[in-house]
Each structure stands twice: as C-alpha cells, then as structure tokens.
Amino acid sequence: GFRYYVVTDCEFNSSKLNDIEFTQSYYYNKLEYVRFSSSVGKFVGYTEYGIKNAESWNNGQEVISSRGEKERYCFHNVGIFTESALTKS
C-alpha cells in the first residue's frame, strides 16, 4: 500500500518566539515532497508533485494560515513543555 503522512515540528533553544522554527513536512511513501518552514515563510517543493503543490499553496490561503502556526501552535506548546521540564529537573 501507499503511505501519506505529515510531520509537524517546533525546533527551539529558548522560549523566545524569535528562536522557534515551525516546520510542516508532507511525505508520500517515505519521501518528503513539500515542506513549510517559518524561517522561509512559504512552501518549498522537493519533487515534481511537491513543486506544483507549493506553487498552488503559496498563492492561496494555505500559506497565510501556515505563517500563523508558529505563534499559535509552537509558542503555546513550547511554553508548556519548558515549564514542565523546568519543574521536573
């Protein structure tokens, strides 16, 4: 069978919003074909299909909503994770 999945990631070394990078990678059969990165600010395609998706998503609402995910998803969860880690150390 075929396998499609999405990996959402927040990389950080402090709880400051500027130090957080949000990425969302799309895979098909273990091959990443398109990715959104908050440091780039748009979708980037890695395969022919991914390039077509990136062009379409960068001209639509997908890129606008993805740009807000660093603040909505990462910043909120980094605060929870950092607080939890600090109270257990």
Beta strands, then each sheet from edge to edge (+ up, - down):
strand 1: 4-12
strand 2: 20-28
strand 3: 31-37
strand 4: 42-45
sheet 1: 1+ 2- 3+ 4-
end
